[in-house]
Amino acid sequence: MIRKTQEWIDLLATHLRRGLDLLGRTSGDIDAQPWVRKYIYSTAGHIVLDSAVAAASLVVAFLLRFEGRPPRSEVHRMWLMLPFLVMARVGANHCLRIYKRVWCYVSIPDAVRIYVAVTAVSAIMLILRLTLAGIVASLALPLGIIALDYMLASAGMVGVRVIRRITYEKVRRENQDIGSVVEQRRALLIGAGAAGIMTVREIRTRRDLGIEICGFVDDDKTKCGNVIHNVTVLGGIDELPRLIQEHQVDQAIITMAAPTRKTVRKIMDLCKTARVPLQIIPGLYEILLNRVKVSKLRPVEIEDLLGRDTIDVQTWLDTTKIHYHQKKILVTGAAGSIGRELCRQLLVLEPQQLVMLDKDENSMFEALWEFRLSGTNRKTELIPVIADLRMAARLERTLAAHRPNIVFHAAAYKHVPLMEANAAEAIVNNVAGTLELLKSCRTHDVDRCVMVSTDKAVNPTSIMGATKRIAELLFQAQALNANGRCKYSCVRFGNVLGSRGSVIPAFREQIRKGGPVTVTDPRMVRYFMTIPEAAQLIIQAGALGQKGEIFLLDMGDPVKIVDLAEDMIRLSGIVPYEDMEITFVGIRPGEKLCEQLLIAEEGTTATKFDKIYVAPPVDYDWRHLDEWVELLIRAAHAGDEAGIRRILTDMDIGFQMSEFSVVQSVSASEATATDRHQLHFPFRRELHLTGRATVSEQQLS
């Protein structure tokens, strides 16, 4: 019996191979026939094929069980059972909606559904055989036939669909090859996790990309030597130069979901040594939001080297959605860099209404066009409002019409040198505009109000920094007067990579024009964060505020601006100081060499969210704050810039008109220490108001 069974299996395998080979050679011609699409690939065609498979499975099961010579009585039983079994299998498939599935895209979930349907019918056959065989003779099937029929039906129904998928993929690849003249490049994928697997799948469906995958590289030793989706894990990251040479690699691709900047820099240096170009897939956050495809590869950019470790996207969604889902939200400065990114990410949280307020009509048009074109969220009503915060009546009408539950205040002038030259305008916009917004929020019962602030508000040496510090005080004063009706808070962080007017776009433009790249001072140090990271943390922190707290975002390690310029030049394939000069033009009015660090154990408390710390409000003479602000606004309207600076000094907000702050006496080597604990800057709760005692958290609650 065993020999006979083996002969049957060999014969079946031979014919199957011949059939697949013939199908592969003629699949394109077959698919092109109209009658094939009309009849074979239709639902009726699928039912006929499944019926044929079910019938053939039972017949073959009988032949195998009785070595090709079933007794006459068993043949009679088979013909009696056949129509009922076929109808049962087709009915089970219909109940599980298997005929709604497109065969050319069949996948594991589809196969599971088929196995469930086949198992259900075979289980019923087995139950009937064990319980009613003595009553109905035709049900007395040998148990071996039931088992063989189950295996053959499962394999057959899945098999015909897999064959359809194979022929479809083959025809599609052939069509792509005919229409594509892209030269194939051998690529090494660095990262064999979920993002790496997504990349493999998409590259294989996109032959037009011209990428031939050589293998994976991953530091996980348990994966080394394993094969994932027919791609071998060849070794670790440290072995990159050897692997690139051995496998004749033309390019490397970072396929990690959230690589750390140190890892990216290490990979970049190794690829530079091996003289192969390096690309990186988009961040997993962008992929999950359907903003880009995995295959949208791009060169490694300066943001990849400076951005902090990315937050966990799913955790972020889980912890924030509850606070913003189905709420009415207003964002001021919605067309700016940070305001627009705030709107992007708020849309993911599905608020009921998003009111986008800005005075720049062109930027507002671009933002609206982007959001409506992307189709990320069609449930949220987008309302554009062109308005100036300083126009109290217009602001009142806007809040009265839309009644927002939550307000994010991101509108402000932010360029330090420009505001030094236009102090009056900075006061009117950043201070008077904030004051009008707070009045409207109080009038219209806003539940939560969050202000986007800056590290330049700490002991400010610039007009812009001083205006942001006063805006923070106005928020805290409003929180104290609100008696818990509305929750106010401020979120303070450092420089944002890629925002309009930031140093990164300026350097890129200078490099594009052939240099030189201009840096203010070789000792200049800053903290950097990407726009998406900043917006994610602002939204998280906004859910925590209660009574005017200032939330501080962990900005990572400091970066020397001159090092930033050198890295950007190298990423452009140019050697700094040889092919392109870096010139030092001197510190501009209002700038510091080093912004004071915001994150430290002293004076701040960790929150439930990673990378977010909270500092309670400091004490201030709140009774006279309104008087100071009124004097300041009067001086601004009068154009008295000397008076503005005098008032700012007298307000005791730490404002110093000198070009340098205390921390600027620190040497450049100290300022760029990788461990922030090596920087002996004065971290105190009194940092915000030097010389004043702080109030305890109990006094504020």
PyMOL commands that set and color helices and strands:
alter all, ss='L'
color gray80, all
select helices_A, chain A and resi 2-32+34-40+43-65+72-95+98-100+103-105+108-132+137-139+143-179+194-205+207-209+237-246+261-274+284-288+302-306+313-324+337-348+361-374+392-402+416-421+423-443+455-457+463-482+503-512+531-542+561-571+622-638+641-650+662-665+668-671+676-678+685-687+697-700
alter helices_A, ss='H'
color red, helices_A
select strands_A, chain A and resi 185-190+211-217+227-228+231-235+251-254+278-280+298-299+328-332+353-358+381-386+406-409+448-454+487-493+495-497+517-519+525-526+528-530+547-553+559-560+582-584+605-606+612-615
alter strands_A, ss='S'
color yellow, strands_A
deselect
rebuild
show_as cartoon
